[in-house]
Amino acid sequence: MPIVTIQQGPREVEQKRELVERVTEAFVTALGCPAESVMVWIQEYPGENWGKAGKLIADL
């Protein structure tokens, strides 16, 4: 059973639906596994909880 974890900033629920669908399709295509066996976890972090190049994302 493939388990995929995606870490990202907040997104709209429609975007997450499409992301989960496409990631699942990629695993089905690449590994030949049934879609029902693919689990996708999305962990979202607001901009004040992560940074890049020494700056909080919320400040960019």
PyMOL Python script that loads the backbone (N, CA, C, O; Angstrom):
from pymol import cmd

cmd.read_pdbstr("""\
ATOM      1  N   MET A   1       0.836  -1.168   0.000  1.00  0.00           N
ATOM      2  CA  MET A   1       0.000   0.000   0.000  1.00  0.00           C
ATOM      3  C   MET A   1       0.892   1.246   0.000  1.00  0.00           C
ATOM      4  O   MET A   1       1.548   1.525   1.004  1.00  0.00           O
ATOM      5  N   PRO A   2       0.929   2.000  -1.102  1.00  0.00           N
ATOM      6  CA  PRO A   2       1.706   3.234  -1.127  1.00  0.00           C
ATOM      7  C   PRO A   2       1.065   4.294  -0.229  1.00  0.00           C
ATOM      8  O   PRO A   2      -0.152   4.483  -0.238  1.00  0.00           O
ATOM      9  N   ILE A   3       1.901   4.975   0.539  1.00  0.00           N
ATOM     10  CA  ILE A   3       1.451   6.095   1.368  1.00  0.00           C
ATOM     11  C   ILE A   3       2.287   7.303   0.976  1.00  0.00           C
ATOM     12  O   ILE A   3       3.516   7.263   1.035  1.00  0.00           O
ATOM     13  N   VAL A   4       1.619   8.376   0.577  1.00  0.00           N
ATOM     14  CA  VAL A   4       2.280   9.593   0.117  1.00  0.00           C
ATOM     15  C   VAL A   4       1.968  10.703   1.113  1.00  0.00           C
ATOM     16  O   VAL A   4       0.811  10.891   1.489  1.00  0.00           O
ATOM     17  N   THR A   5       2.985  11.437   1.538  1.00  0.00           N
ATOM     18  CA  THR A   5       2.777  12.599   2.403  1.00  0.00           C
ATOM     19  C   THR A   5       3.205  13.844   1.650  1.00  0.00           C
ATOM     20  O   THR A   5       4.325  13.921   1.145  1.00  0.00           O
ATOM     21  N   ILE A   6       2.305  14.820   1.576  1.00  0.00           N
ATOM     22  CA  ILE A   6       2.573  16.079   0.907  1.00  0.00           C
ATOM     23  C   ILE A   6       2.535  17.177   1.955  1.00  0.00           C
ATOM     24  O   ILE A   6       1.548  17.323   2.677  1.00  0.00           O
ATOM     25  N   GLN A   7       3.605  17.943   2.035  1.00  0.00           N
ATOM     26  CA  GLN A   7       3.666  19.080   2.952  1.00  0.00           C
ATOM     27  C   GLN A   7       3.621  20.344   2.120  1.00  0.00           C
ATOM     28  O   GLN A   7       4.393  20.508   1.175  1.00  0.00           O
ATOM     29  N   GLN A   8       2.703  21.244   2.481  1.00  0.00           N
ATOM     30  CA  GLN A   8       2.523  22.452   1.679  1.00  0.00           C
ATOM     31  C   GLN A   8       1.851  23.532   2.503  1.00  0.00           C
ATOM     32  O   GLN A   8       1.403  23.304   3.627  1.00  0.00           O
ATOM     33  N   GLY A   9       1.795  24.711   1.913  1.00  0.00           N
ATOM     34  CA  GLY A   9       1.003  25.791   2.485  1.00  0.00           C
ATOM     35  C   GLY A   9      -0.467  25.524   2.211  1.00  0.00           C
ATOM     36  O   GLY A   9      -0.798  24.651   1.408  1.00  0.00           O
ATOM     37  N   PRO A  10      -1.349  26.260   2.864  1.00  0.00           N
ATOM     38  CA  PRO A  10      -2.786  26.054   2.690  1.00  0.00           C
ATOM     39  C   PRO A  10      -3.231  26.216   1.235  1.00  0.00           C
ATOM     40  O   PRO A  10      -2.761  27.104   0.523  1.00  0.00           O
ATOM     41  N   ARG A  11      -4.130  25.356   0.815  1.00  0.00           N
ATOM     42  CA  ARG A  11      -4.726  25.397  -0.520  1.00  0.00           C
ATOM     43  C   ARG A  11      -6.234  25.216  -0.396  1.00  0.00           C
ATOM     44  O   ARG A  11      -6.737  24.766   0.634  1.00  0.00           O
ATOM     45  N   GLU A  12      -6.942  25.572  -1.455  1.00  0.00           N
ATOM     46  CA  GLU A  12      -8.392  25.378  -1.506  1.00  0.00           C
ATOM     47  C   GLU A  12      -8.706  23.888  -1.607  1.00  0.00           C
ATOM     48  O   GLU A  12      -7.907  23.114  -2.135  1.00  0.00           O
ATOM     49  N   VAL A  13      -9.866  23.493  -1.103  1.00  0.00           N
ATOM     50  CA  VAL A  13     -10.240  22.081  -1.094  1.00  0.00           C
ATOM     51  C   VAL A  13     -10.314  21.515  -2.516  1.00  0.00           C
ATOM     52  O   VAL A  13      -9.970  20.351  -2.717  1.00  0.00           O
ATOM     53  N   GLU A  14     -10.748  22.291  -3.497  1.00  0.00           N
ATOM     54  CA  GLU A  14     -10.790  21.803  -4.879  1.00  0.00           C
ATOM     55  C   GLU A  14      -9.387  21.475  -5.388  1.00  0.00           C
ATOM     56  O   GLU A  14      -9.196  20.483  -6.092  1.00  0.00           O
ATOM     57  N   GLN A  15      -8.414  22.300  -5.036  1.00  0.00           N
ATOM     58  CA  GLN A  15      -7.035  22.040  -5.439  1.00  0.00           C
ATOM     59  C   GLN A  15      -6.532  20.748  -4.806  1.00  0.00           C
ATOM     60  O   GLN A  15      -5.832  19.965  -5.448  1.00  0.00           O
ATOM     61  N   LYS A  16      -6.892  20.531  -3.549  1.00  0.00           N
ATOM     62  CA  LYS A  16      -6.457  19.314  -2.866  1.00  0.00           C
ATOM     63  C   LYS A  16      -7.127  18.078  -3.464  1.00  0.00           C
ATOM     64  O   LYS A  16      -6.498  17.025  -3.568  1.00  0.00           O
ATOM     65  N   ARG A  17      -8.379  18.194  -3.851  1.00  0.00           N
ATOM     66  CA  ARG A  17      -9.055  17.067  -4.513  1.00  0.00           C
ATOM     67  C   ARG A  17      -8.319  16.679  -5.794  1.00  0.00           C
ATOM     68  O   ARG A  17      -8.063  15.502  -6.051  1.00  0.00           O
ATOM     69  N   GLU A  18      -7.986  17.693  -6.589  1.00  0.00           N
ATOM     70  CA  GLU A  18      -7.286  17.411  -7.844  1.00  0.00           C
ATOM     71  C   GLU A  18      -5.899  16.838  -7.583  1.00  0.00           C
ATOM     72  O   GLU A  18      -5.471  15.912  -8.273  1.00  0.00           O
ATOM     73  N   LEU A  19      -5.199  17.376  -6.601  1.00  0.00           N
ATOM     74  CA  LEU A  19      -3.873  16.877  -6.257  1.00  0.00           C
ATOM     75  C   LEU A  19      -3.922  15.406  -5.866  1.00  0.00           C
ATOM     76  O   LEU A  19      -3.120  14.605  -6.347  1.00  0.00           O
ATOM     77  N   VAL A  20      -4.862  15.049  -4.992  1.00  0.00           N
ATOM     78  CA  VAL A  20      -4.988  13.660  -4.543  1.00  0.00           C
ATOM     79  C   VAL A  20      -5.318  12.753  -5.725  1.00  0.00           C
ATOM     80  O   VAL A  20      -4.779  11.651  -5.835  1.00  0.00           O
ATOM     81  N   GLU A  21      -6.195  13.211  -6.601  1.00  0.00           N
ATOM     82  CA  GLU A  21      -6.555  12.413  -7.777  1.00  0.00           C
ATOM     83  C   GLU A  21      -5.343  12.174  -8.676  1.00  0.00           C
ATOM     84  O   GLU A  21      -5.108  11.050  -9.121  1.00  0.00           O
ATOM     85  N   ARG A  22      -4.578  13.231  -8.941  1.00  0.00           N
ATOM     86  CA  ARG A  22      -3.429  13.104  -9.852  1.00  0.00           C
ATOM     87  C   ARG A  22      -2.293  12.290  -9.243  1.00  0.00           C
ATOM     88  O   ARG A  22      -1.647  11.509  -9.941  1.00  0.00           O
ATOM     89  N   VAL A  23      -2.045  12.466  -7.954  1.00  0.00           N
ATOM     90  CA  VAL A  23      -1.005  11.673  -7.291  1.00  0.00           C
ATOM     91  C   VAL A  23      -1.389  10.196  -7.321  1.00  0.00           C
ATOM     92  O   VAL A  23      -0.554   9.335  -7.599  1.00  0.00           O
ATOM     93  N   THR A  24      -2.643   9.916  -7.037  1.00  0.00           N
ATOM     94  CA  THR A  24      -3.124   8.532  -7.085  1.00  0.00           C
ATOM     95  C   THR A  24      -2.953   7.946  -8.479  1.00  0.00           C
ATOM     96  O   THR A  24      -2.467   6.825  -8.630  1.00  0.00           O
ATOM     97  N   GLU A  25      -3.351   8.703  -9.498  1.00  0.00           N
ATOM     98  CA  GLU A  25      -3.199   8.233 -10.887  1.00  0.00           C
ATOM     99  C   GLU A  25      -1.739   7.944 -11.221  1.00  0.00           C
ATOM    100  O   GLU A  25      -1.438   6.973 -11.916  1.00  0.00           O
ATOM    101  N   ALA A  26      -0.833   8.784 -10.725  1.00  0.00           N
ATOM    102  CA  ALA A  26       0.598   8.579 -10.995  1.00  0.00           C
ATOM    103  C   ALA A  26       1.081   7.257 -10.401  1.00  0.00           C
ATOM    104  O   ALA A  26       1.846   6.538 -11.043  1.00  0.00           O
ATOM    105  N   PHE A  27       0.651   6.935  -9.204  1.00  0.00           N
ATOM    106  CA  PHE A  27       1.062   5.678  -8.575  1.00  0.00           C
ATOM    107  C   PHE A  27       0.453   4.480  -9.305  1.00  0.00           C
ATOM    108  O   PHE A  27       1.116   3.461  -9.494  1.00  0.00           O
ATOM    109  N   VAL A  28      -0.798   4.605  -9.710  1.00  0.00           N
ATOM    110  CA  VAL A  28      -1.446   3.524 -10.453  1.00  0.00           C
ATOM    111  C   VAL A  28      -0.691   3.270 -11.761  1.00  0.00           C
ATOM    112  O   VAL A  28      -0.439   2.122 -12.127  1.00  0.00           O
ATOM    113  N   THR A  29      -0.338   4.341 -12.453  1.00  0.00           N
ATOM    114  CA  THR A  29       0.376   4.218 -13.724  1.00  0.00           C
ATOM    115  C   THR A  29       1.788   3.670 -13.534  1.00  0.00           C
ATOM    116  O   THR A  29       2.205   2.750 -14.238  1.00  0.00           O
ATOM    117  N   ALA A  30       2.521   4.240 -12.579  1.00  0.00           N
ATOM    118  CA  ALA A  30       3.928   3.869 -12.398  1.00  0.00           C
ATOM    119  C   ALA A  30       4.107   2.501 -11.755  1.00  0.00           C
ATOM    120  O   ALA A  30       5.015   1.757 -12.124  1.00  0.00           O
ATOM    121  N   LEU A  31       3.251   2.167 -10.801  1.00  0.00           N
ATOM    122  CA  LEU A  31       3.447   0.932 -10.039  1.00  0.00           C
ATOM    123  C   LEU A  31       2.456  -0.174 -10.380  1.00  0.00           C
ATOM    124  O   LEU A  31       2.638  -1.327  -9.992  1.00  0.00           O
ATOM    125  N   GLY A  32       1.403   0.193 -11.113  1.00  0.00           N
ATOM    126  CA  GLY A  32       0.402  -0.803 -11.454  1.00  0.00           C
ATOM    127  C   GLY A  32      -0.428  -1.268 -10.271  1.00  0.00           C
ATOM    128  O   GLY A  32      -1.015  -2.349 -10.307  1.00  0.00           O
ATOM    129  N   CYS A  33      -0.478  -0.460  -9.231  1.00  0.00           N
ATOM    130  CA  CYS A  33      -1.251  -0.825  -8.049  1.00  0.00           C
ATOM    131  C   CYS A  33      -2.691  -0.303  -8.182  1.00  0.00           C
ATOM    132  O   CYS A  33      -2.934   0.645  -8.929  1.00  0.00           O
ATOM    133  N   PRO A  34      -3.626  -0.901  -7.478  1.00  0.00           N
ATOM    134  CA  PRO A  34      -4.997  -0.403  -7.546  1.00  0.00           C
ATOM    135  C   PRO A  34      -5.126   0.941  -6.832  1.00  0.00           C
ATOM    136  O   PRO A  34      -4.477   1.175  -5.812  1.00  0.00           O
ATOM    137  N   ALA A  35      -5.963   1.818  -7.372  1.00  0.00           N
ATOM    138  CA  ALA A  35      -6.166   3.148  -6.776  1.00  0.00           C
ATOM    139  C   ALA A  35      -6.595   3.038  -5.316  1.00  0.00           C
ATOM    140  O   ALA A  35      -6.238   3.884  -4.496  1.00  0.00           O
ATOM    141  N   GLU A  36      -7.349   2.008  -4.995  1.00  0.00           N
ATOM    142  CA  GLU A  36      -7.847   1.832  -3.626  1.00  0.00           C
ATOM    143  C   GLU A  36      -6.739   1.605  -2.612  1.00  0.00           C
ATOM    144  O   GLU A  36      -6.960   1.744  -1.409  1.00  0.00           O
ATOM    145  N   SER A  37      -5.548   1.255  -3.086  1.00  0.00           N
ATOM    146  CA  SER A  37      -4.444   0.984  -2.161  1.00  0.00           C
ATOM    147  C   SER A  37      -3.575   2.211  -1.899  1.00  0.00           C
ATOM    148  O   SER A  37      -2.701   2.172  -1.033  1.00  0.00           O
ATOM    149  N   VAL A  38      -3.804   3.302  -2.637  1.00  0.00           N
ATOM    150  CA  VAL A  38      -2.970   4.502  -2.509  1.00  0.00           C
ATOM    151  C   VAL A  38      -3.571   5.441  -1.466  1.00  0.00           C
ATOM    152  O   VAL A  38      -4.730   5.843  -1.568  1.00  0.00           O
ATOM    153  N   MET A  39      -2.767   5.782  -0.465  1.00  0.00           N
ATOM    154  CA  MET A  39      -3.196   6.738   0.562  1.00  0.00           C
ATOM    155  C   MET A  39      -2.375   8.014   0.415  1.00  0.00           C
ATOM    156  O   MET A  39      -1.153   7.956   0.277  1.00  0.00           O
ATOM    157  N   VAL A  40      -3.039   9.158   0.443  1.00  0.00           N
ATOM    158  CA  VAL A  40      -2.369  10.454   0.315  1.00  0.00           C
ATOM    159  C   VAL A  40      -2.706  11.285   1.551  1.00  0.00           C
ATOM    160  O   VAL A  40      -3.875  11.506   1.866  1.00  0.00           O
ATOM    161  N   TRP A  41      -1.676  11.734   2.236  1.00  0.00           N
ATOM    162  CA  TRP A  41      -1.824  12.599   3.407  1.00  0.00           C
ATOM    163  C   TRP A  41      -1.346  13.989   3.025  1.00  0.00           C
ATOM    164  O   TRP A  41      -0.266  14.141   2.454  1.00  0.00           O
ATOM    165  N   ILE A  42      -2.137  14.994   3.333  1.00  0.00           N
ATOM    166  CA  ILE A  42      -1.744  16.381   3.071  1.00  0.00           C
ATOM    167  C   ILE A  42      -1.581  17.078   4.417  1.00  0.00           C
ATOM    168  O   ILE A  42      -2.520  17.161   5.209  1.00  0.00           O
ATOM    169  N   GLN A  43      -0.381  17.573   4.657  1.00  0.00           N
ATOM    170  CA  GLN A  43      -0.097  18.350   5.860  1.00  0.00           C
ATOM    171  C   GLN A  43       0.079  19.799   5.430  1.00  0.00           C
ATOM    172  O   GLN A  43       0.955  20.110   4.623  1.00  0.00           O
ATOM    173  N   GLU A  44      -0.749  20.679   5.966  1.00  0.00           N
ATOM    174  CA  GLU A  44      -0.680  22.082   5.588  1.00  0.00           C
ATOM    175  C   GLU A  44      -0.112  22.919   6.732  1.00  0.00           C
ATOM    176  O   GLU A  44      -0.412  22.709   7.908  1.00  0.00           O
ATOM    177  N   TYR A  45       0.715  23.867   6.332  1.00  0.00           N
ATOM    178  CA  TYR A  45       1.366  24.735   7.303  1.00  0.00           C
ATOM    179  C   TYR A  45       1.133  26.186   6.909  1.00  0.00           C
ATOM    180  O   TYR A  45       1.457  26.573   5.787  1.00  0.00           O
ATOM    181  N   PRO A  46       0.582  26.990   7.796  1.00  0.00           N
ATOM    182  CA  PRO A  46       0.419  28.406   7.483  1.00  0.00           C
ATOM    183  C   PRO A  46       1.774  29.091   7.330  1.00  0.00           C
ATOM    184  O   PRO A  46       2.783  28.623   7.857  1.00  0.00           O
ATOM    185  N   GLY A  47       1.782  30.201   6.604  1.00  0.00           N
ATOM    186  CA  GLY A  47       3.020  30.917   6.296  1.00  0.00           C
ATOM    187  C   GLY A  47       3.827  31.364   7.499  1.00  0.00           C
ATOM    188  O   GLY A  47       5.034  31.577   7.386  1.00  0.00           O
ATOM    189  N   GLU A  48       3.183  31.510   8.650  1.00  0.00           N
ATOM    190  CA  GLU A  48       3.949  31.919   9.838  1.00  0.00           C
ATOM    191  C   GLU A  48       4.654  30.739  10.501  1.00  0.00           C
ATOM    192  O   GLU A  48       5.357  30.920  11.495  1.00  0.00           O
ATOM    193  N   ASN A  49       4.477  29.548   9.968  1.00  0.00           N
ATOM    194  CA  ASN A  49       5.099  28.363  10.557  1.00  0.00           C
ATOM    195  C   ASN A  49       6.231  27.769   9.734  1.00  0.00           C
ATOM    196  O   ASN A  49       6.717  26.684  10.053  1.00  0.00           O
ATOM    197  N   TRP A  50       6.661  28.460   8.680  1.00  0.00           N
ATOM    198  CA  TRP A  50       7.797  27.975   7.897  1.00  0.00           C
ATOM    199  C   TRP A  50       8.460  29.126   7.175  1.00  0.00           C
ATOM    200  O   TRP A  50       7.863  30.186   6.986  1.00  0.00           O
ATOM    201  N   GLY A  51       9.696  28.911   6.774  1.00  0.00           N
ATOM    202  CA  GLY A  51      10.457  29.985   6.158  1.00  0.00           C
ATOM    203  C   GLY A  51      11.303  29.508   4.998  1.00  0.00           C
ATOM    204  O   GLY A  51      11.463  28.313   4.754  1.00  0.00           O
ATOM    205  N   LYS A  52      11.841  30.497   4.289  1.00  0.00           N
ATOM    206  CA  LYS A  52      12.722  30.234   3.150  1.00  0.00           C
ATOM    207  C   LYS A  52      13.719  31.386   3.084  1.00  0.00           C
ATOM    208  O   LYS A  52      13.343  32.552   3.209  1.00  0.00           O
ATOM    209  N   ALA A  53      14.966  31.056   2.890  1.00  0.00           N
ATOM    210  CA  ALA A  53      16.036  32.057   2.756  1.00  0.00           C
ATOM    211  C   ALA A  53      16.061  33.019   3.941  1.00  0.00           C
ATOM    212  O   ALA A  53      16.282  34.218   3.772  1.00  0.00           O
ATOM    213  N   GLY A  54      15.834  32.491   5.132  1.00  0.00           N
ATOM    214  CA  GLY A  54      15.934  33.300   6.343  1.00  0.00           C
ATOM    215  C   GLY A  54      14.716  34.150   6.652  1.00  0.00           C
ATOM    216  O   GLY A  54      14.755  34.949   7.587  1.00  0.00           O
ATOM    217  N   LYS A  55      13.650  34.007   5.906  1.00  0.00           N
ATOM    218  CA  LYS A  55      12.442  34.808   6.110  1.00  0.00           C
ATOM    219  C   LYS A  55      11.235  33.901   6.276  1.00  0.00           C
ATOM    220  O   LYS A  55      11.155  32.843   5.652  1.00  0.00           O
ATOM    221  N   LEU A  56      10.291  34.320   7.124  1.00  0.00           N
ATOM    222  CA  LEU A  56       9.028  33.612   7.193  1.00  0.00           C
ATOM    223  C   LEU A  56       8.270  33.802   5.894  1.00  0.00           C
ATOM    224  O   LEU A  56       8.270  34.892   5.321  1.00  0.00           O
ATOM    225  N   ILE A  57       7.631  32.755   5.433  1.00  0.00           N
ATOM    226  CA  ILE A  57       6.841  32.836   4.212  1.00  0.00           C
ATOM    227  C   ILE A  57       5.761  33.906   4.364  1.00  0.00           C
ATOM    228  O   ILE A  57       5.440  34.595   3.396  1.00  0.00           O
ATOM    229  N   ALA A  58       5.207  34.053   5.543  1.00  0.00           N
ATOM    230  CA  ALA A  58       4.173  35.062   5.786  1.00  0.00           C
ATOM    231  C   ALA A  58       4.693  36.481   5.539  1.00  0.00           C
ATOM    232  O   ALA A  58       3.906  37.385   5.258  1.00  0.00           O
ATOM    233  N   ASP A  59       5.994  36.681   5.641  1.00  0.00           N
ATOM    234  CA  ASP A  59       6.587  38.009   5.455  1.00  0.00           C
ATOM    235  C   ASP A  59       7.017  38.267   4.018  1.00  0.00           C
ATOM    236  O   ASP A  59       7.389  39.392   3.686  1.00  0.00           O
ATOM    237  N   LEU A  60       6.978  37.268   3.171  1.00  0.00           N
ATOM    238  CA  LEU A  60       7.411  37.450   1.798  1.00  0.00           C
ATOM    239  C   LEU A  60       6.292  37.972   0.926  1.00  0.00           C
ATOM    240  O   LEU A  60       6.490  38.184  -0.271  1.00  0.00           O
TER     241      LEU A  60
END
""", "prot")
cmd.dss("prot")
cmd.show_as("cartoon", "prot")
cmd.util.cbc("prot")
cmd.orient("prot")
